[in-house]
């Protein structure tokens, strides 16, 4: 068994995620999202979907990007 790196749960169904050459171990998607998901530069929420990127910054949606001064991004209508 392995331990979740976020909550420390010793669990027989952990899984690994690899990013930037480092292996992370989690017991749930909830813990994986808390550690691995990028954070919106404007509102701070975890970006679980695609999000949008502008000027090297990640946003959860075009609205947050616009609120941060990006004028070219649009949500799909």
Residue, then its C-alpha position, 0 to 999 in steps of 0.5 A: x500500500x502507498x500513502x496519499x501525499x496530501x492527506x496521508x491515507x494509507x490506501x490499497x488503491x492509490x494512483x500515480x500522476x507524473x508531472x515535470x519528472x516527479x511522481x505524485x501519489x494520491x488516493x482520490x481525484x479530490x486530493x490530486x486536484x488540490x495538489x496538481x490543478x493550476x489556480x486561476x490568476x484572478x479568482x483563485x479557484x482550481x482549474x479542473x477543465x481546460x481553462x484559458x491561458x494568456x500572457x503566461x497566466x492561467x484563468x478558469x474562464x475568459x471572464x476572469x481573464x478580462x477582469x485581469x486585463x486580457x481583452x482578446x479572450x472570449x468564452x464560447x457562446 
